[in-house]
Amino acid sequence: MLIDGHLDLAYNALNGRDLTLTLDDLRAVDPVEGQTATTTFSEMKAVGARVCFGTLFALPRTPDSPDGYTDHAGARAQALAQLDVYRRWEDGGLIRLLRSGAEVGAHLKDADAPLGVVLLMEGADPVRDADDLPFWVDVGVRLMGPAWGATRYAGGTNMPGPLTDAGKALVAAMRDLGLPLDASHLDDAAFWDAAEIGPKMIASHSNSRSLVSGNRHLSDEMACAIAGTGGVIGLVFLSEFIKEGVRSGATLDDLAAHARHYAGLIGWDRVALGSDMDGGFGAEKTPVGIGRYADMPRFLEKVPEEHRAAVSGDNWLRWLTANL
């Protein structure tokens, strides 16, 4: 069994990728240039992927993404469009949206079930304010990361800053609703502000800053704080997040070094997968040997045999059944 803590499935679908195709057929018609696709439903099924955290990811306007959002309404429209994709996939029997730990457990007992998807909002700009949070919980969002880059709520990747006043209100509302916080992408100042407020925390896709510098990655202190809430950390399969100073060509041994580092800090029972495959990068930037999602077991071979099942899925399963 494999559980992946971070996949931008609907985002890719709205970029024109038909994830119902085989990977070879998708690659033959892929509209996304310069990022060779790695992930389709059949690829995930081939390696026993039973559950993933599927994102609602609104892309802000940047020089590289001129069609991105510039305000709350634009971010909300993107997230709702992606929610509609997940619902249509569910109506078609391609996925099953999971809203509780009990549903996750029941889903995994059904050998014929399609991919289970737990909705994770990556970057909270689609949320109007703290009072709007129940709407997103009602439609199925079960985890939320306040930042990507900077948002109205928090400093984020390469954009340092604390939680804003709106961010503090949002995180307090998350705590009160029992909605877990995904610390991936939070800047240090925002992370520690959030930790002080006290929501349940995970990091769906974050490697270790002890091995790669920059605020996109978790310091040892941040990793320990997440573990202190009972949280789990997913490993990212992007070369530049795996080995310092490279854009491509990181090895599976390099990625395993992050797993071993986290395990030494917080234990193997807190280490999991958060591949982010096709999350703005393709096979050109995955670790050597992971040219497609079906290659995922090659990484697990680098994990000590007695911990493979835990890292592959059992750690996320334990967390999901206890906290969703």
VMD Tcl script that draws the C-alpha trace (Angstrom):
set ca {
  {0.00 0.00 0.00}
  {1.19 3.48 -0.88}
  {-0.19 6.80 0.40}
  {1.14 10.01 -1.13}
  {0.89 13.20 0.91}
  {0.88 15.65 -1.99}
  {-0.33 15.51 -5.60}
  {-1.67 18.37 -7.75}
  {-4.10 16.16 -9.66}
  {-6.88 18.61 -10.50}
  {-4.41 21.41 -11.20}
  {-2.80 19.20 -13.84}
  {-6.17 18.26 -15.29}
  {-7.08 21.92 -15.75}
  {-3.75 22.40 -17.50}
  {-5.01 19.96 -20.12}
  {-3.57 16.69 -18.86}
  {-5.97 13.75 -19.09}
  {-4.96 11.61 -16.13}
  {-7.28 8.83 -17.26}
  {-4.85 8.03 -20.11}
  {-1.92 5.70 -19.73}
  {1.25 7.64 -19.09}
  {2.66 6.81 -22.54}
  {-0.54 8.03 -24.20}
  {-0.53 11.19 -22.09}
  {3.06 11.92 -22.99}
  {2.21 11.60 -26.68}
  {-0.33 14.45 -26.46}
  {0.82 16.35 -23.36}
  {0.08 20.09 -23.70}
  {2.51 21.02 -20.91}
  {5.86 21.82 -22.49}
  {9.21 21.16 -20.86}
  {7.80 19.01 -18.04}
  {7.56 15.35 -19.01}
  {4.52 13.93 -17.22}
  {5.03 11.19 -14.63}
  {1.65 10.68 -12.97}
  {-1.67 9.23 -14.12}
  {-4.31 7.14 -12.39}
  {-3.00 3.96 -14.02}
  {0.56 4.70 -12.90}
  {-0.61 5.10 -9.33}
  {-2.67 1.93 -9.46}
  {0.32 0.00 -10.79}
  {2.24 0.58 -7.53}
  {-0.66 0.14 -5.15}
  {-1.30 3.81 -4.43}
  {-4.59 3.69 -2.51}
  {-4.86 7.21 -1.07}
  {-3.35 10.60 -1.75}
  {-3.74 14.15 -0.55}
  {-5.08 15.89 -3.67}
  {-4.59 19.62 -3.73}
  {-6.71 22.63 -4.41}
  {-3.89 24.89 -5.59}
  {-4.58 28.41 -6.80}
  {-1.66 29.85 -8.77}
  {-0.93 33.55 -8.15}
  {0.10 35.89 -10.93}
  {3.85 36.03 -11.37}
  {6.11 36.89 -14.34}
  {6.08 33.16 -15.16}
  {2.31 32.77 -14.70}
  {0.62 35.90 -16.07}
  {-2.80 34.24 -15.94}
  {-2.62 33.64 -12.19}
  {-4.90 35.22 -9.64}
  {-4.48 38.75 -8.30}
  {-7.21 38.77 -5.65}
  {-9.34 36.53 -3.46}
  {-12.02 36.13 -6.11}
  {-9.54 34.85 -8.66}
  {-7.99 32.42 -6.19}
  {-11.43 31.18 -5.14}
  {-12.46 30.60 -8.76}
  {-9.39 28.44 -9.36}
  {-9.99 26.36 -6.24}
  {-13.68 25.84 -7.03}
  {-12.83 24.78 -10.58}
  {-10.45 22.18 -9.21}
  {-13.03 21.02 -6.68}
  {-15.41 20.48 -9.58}
  {-12.78 18.29 -11.30}
  {-12.50 16.06 -8.24}
  {-16.29 15.80 -8.00}
  {-16.61 14.86 -11.67}
  {-13.89 12.23 -11.26}
  {-15.78 10.85 -8.27}
  {-19.04 10.80 -10.21}
  {-17.22 8.84 -12.91}
  {-15.88 6.26 -10.46}
  {-12.26 7.32 -10.94}
  {-11.65 8.47 -7.37}
  {-13.38 8.46 -4.00}
  {-13.27 11.64 -1.88}
  {-12.51 10.79 1.74}
  {-13.69 13.07 4.55}
  {-12.92 11.18 7.77}
  {-10.57 8.68 9.29}
  {-13.38 6.15 9.34}
  {-13.91 6.63 5.61}
  {-10.18 6.14 4.99}
  {-10.24 2.89 6.94}
  {-13.33 1.59 5.15}
  {-11.90 2.61 1.79}
  {-8.74 0.59 2.34}
  {-10.79 -2.52 3.12}
  {-12.33 -2.34 -0.35}
  {-9.79 -3.94 -2.69}
  {-11.75 -2.79 -5.74}
  {-12.01 0.85 -4.67}
  {-10.59 3.59 -6.90}
  {-7.96 6.04 -5.67}
  {-8.98 7.70 -2.40}
  {-8.42 11.46 -2.31}
  {-8.20 13.66 0.78}
  {-8.54 17.32 -0.21}
  {-5.68 19.61 0.81}
  {-5.79 23.34 0.11}
  {-2.28 24.54 -0.73}
  {-2.17 28.27 -0.11}
  {-5.20 29.78 1.63}
  {-5.95 32.75 -0.60}
  {-9.18 31.08 -1.88}
  {-10.55 31.48 1.66}
  {-12.20 34.90 2.10}
  {-11.47 35.09 5.84}
  {-11.72 32.97 8.98}
  {-15.52 33.08 8.85}
  {-15.38 31.49 5.38}
  {-13.48 28.44 6.63}
  {-16.59 26.34 7.43}
  {-17.64 26.58 3.77}
  {-14.43 24.87 2.68}
  {-14.72 22.24 5.38}
  {-18.30 21.55 4.27}
  {-17.21 20.98 0.66}
  {-14.57 18.49 1.80}
  {-11.27 20.25 2.47}
  {-9.54 18.34 5.26}
  {-6.12 20.01 5.44}
  {-4.92 23.51 4.68}
  {-1.56 25.18 4.13}
  {-1.78 28.94 4.66}
  {1.11 29.77 2.31}
  {2.73 28.91 -1.00}
  {4.63 32.05 -1.70}
  {3.36 34.91 0.43}
  {-0.43 35.01 0.78}
  {-2.82 37.34 2.56}
  {-2.31 35.06 5.55}
  {1.37 34.20 5.83}
  {4.92 34.57 4.64}
  {5.97 31.68 2.45}
  {8.59 30.23 0.15}
  {11.23 32.86 -0.70}
  {8.90 35.52 0.74}
  {9.68 35.78 4.46}
  {7.15 37.04 6.93}
  {4.96 36.14 9.90}
  {1.28 35.32 9.99}
  {-0.75 38.42 9.25}
  {-3.57 39.35 11.59}
  {-5.91 37.59 9.17}
  {-3.58 34.61 9.22}
  {-3.66 34.40 12.99}
  {-7.45 34.47 12.90}
  {-7.48 31.78 10.20}
  {-5.13 29.45 12.07}
  {-7.11 29.92 15.29}
  {-10.27 28.99 13.38}
  {-8.50 25.95 11.94}
  {-7.53 24.89 15.45}
  {-11.07 25.34 16.72}
  {-12.56 23.38 13.80}
  {-9.96 20.64 14.10}
  {-8.68 21.34 10.57}
  {-4.99 20.31 10.42}
  {-2.42 22.77 9.15}
  {0.06 21.83 6.43}
  {3.29 23.62 7.32}
  {4.88 23.09 3.90}
  {5.80 26.44 2.30}
  {5.42 28.43 5.54}
  {8.23 30.85 6.29}
  {9.88 30.37 9.67}
  {8.20 33.38 11.28}
  {4.76 32.26 10.09}
  {5.48 28.68 11.15}
  {6.30 29.64 14.74}
  {3.31 31.98 14.90}
  {1.11 29.06 13.82}
  {2.76 26.62 16.21}
  {2.04 28.99 19.11}
  {-1.68 29.05 18.19}
  {-1.69 25.29 18.40}
  {-3.41 23.54 15.45}
  {-2.63 19.97 14.52}
  {0.28 20.10 12.07}
  {1.86 18.06 9.29}
  {4.22 18.86 6.42}
  {2.75 17.22 3.34}
  {5.86 17.75 1.17}
  {8.95 19.17 2.86}
  {12.56 18.02 2.85}
  {15.20 18.87 5.44}
  {16.99 22.22 5.63}
  {19.93 20.44 7.22}
  {20.68 19.06 3.74}
  {19.31 21.81 1.46}
  {19.27 25.45 2.49}
  {16.35 27.86 2.20}
  {13.04 28.60 3.85}
  {11.17 26.11 1.62}
  {12.60 23.32 3.77}
  {12.11 22.41 7.42}
  {14.69 23.22 10.06}
  {15.30 20.51 12.63}
  {13.39 22.56 15.18}
  {10.39 22.83 12.86}
  {10.43 19.09 12.16}
  {10.46 18.38 15.89}
  {7.59 20.80 16.48}
  {5.47 19.02 13.85}
  {6.27 15.65 15.37}
  {5.37 17.09 18.76}
  {1.78 17.54 17.56}
  {1.73 13.93 16.34}
  {2.37 15.06 12.77}
  {4.04 13.33 9.83}
  {6.39 14.73 7.17}
  {6.24 13.78 3.47}
  {9.37 13.66 1.32}
  {9.43 15.66 -1.95}
  {10.77 14.14 -5.18}
  {12.23 17.32 -6.75}
  {15.99 17.24 -7.31}
  {16.71 20.80 -6.24}
  {14.89 20.10 -2.97}
  {16.95 16.95 -2.46}
  {20.56 17.95 -3.15}
  {22.10 21.36 -2.58}
  {23.01 23.26 -5.74}
  {21.49 20.99 -8.39}
  {18.55 21.51 -10.75}
  {18.35 17.87 -11.81}
  {20.09 14.56 -11.24}
  {19.69 14.04 -7.50}
  {19.91 10.36 -6.61}
  {17.68 8.12 -4.58}
  {20.50 7.88 -2.05}
  {20.35 11.68 -1.74}
  {16.62 11.50 -1.02}
  {17.11 8.63 1.41}
  {19.51 10.89 3.32}
  {16.59 13.20 4.09}
  {14.55 10.24 5.30}
  {17.39 9.06 7.55}
  {17.91 12.57 8.91}
  {14.26 12.95 9.84}
  {14.19 9.45 11.31}
  {17.15 10.31 13.53}
  {15.31 13.40 14.78}
  {11.72 12.24 15.13}
  {11.63 8.52 14.30}
  {10.73 6.48 11.23}
  {7.08 6.59 12.31}
  {6.97 10.29 11.31}
  {8.50 9.90 7.81}
  {6.30 9.40 4.73}
  {5.88 10.25 1.06}
  {4.77 13.62 -0.30}
  {6.13 13.27 -3.80}
  {4.57 16.36 -5.44}
  {5.13 14.54 -8.75}
  {4.05 16.75 -11.66}
  {3.67 19.62 -9.22}
  {5.28 22.18 -11.53}
  {8.11 19.86 -12.57}
  {8.41 16.73 -14.65}
  {10.63 13.68 -15.09}
  {13.53 15.97 -15.99}
  {13.81 16.99 -12.32}
  {12.80 13.88 -10.41}
  {15.54 11.75 -8.82}
  {17.52 9.50 -11.12}
  {15.58 6.25 -11.43}
  {12.13 7.84 -10.91}
  {11.09 8.57 -14.47}
  {7.43 7.79 -13.84}
  {5.18 7.28 -10.84}
  {5.34 3.50 -11.20}
  {9.07 3.73 -10.32}
  {8.25 4.79 -6.76}
  {9.23 1.40 -5.23}
  {12.83 2.11 -6.27}
  {12.99 4.75 -3.56}
  {11.41 2.51 -0.96}
  {14.24 0.03 -1.56}
  {16.54 2.68 -0.05}
  {14.54 2.67 3.19}
  {15.49 0.08 5.83}
  {13.34 -2.97 5.15}
  {11.72 -2.91 8.57}
  {10.48 0.66 7.95}
  {9.35 0.42 4.31}
  {5.69 -0.25 5.00}
  {5.58 2.65 7.46}
  {7.13 5.13 5.03}
  {5.13 3.80 2.08}
  {1.76 4.32 3.68}
  {1.29 3.13 7.24}
  {2.48 6.38 8.82}
  {0.02 8.51 6.83}
  {-2.70 5.93 7.49}
  {-2.15 6.12 11.24}
  {-2.27 9.91 11.14}
  {-5.33 10.03 8.90}
  {-7.40 7.62 10.98}
  {-6.54 9.54 14.15}
  {-6.87 13.12 12.89}
  {-9.14 13.42 9.88}
}
mol new
graphics top color blue
foreach p $ca { graphics top sphere $p radius 0.5 }
foreach p [lrange $ca 0 end-1] q [lrange $ca 1 end] { graphics top cylinder $p $q radius 0.2 }
display resetview
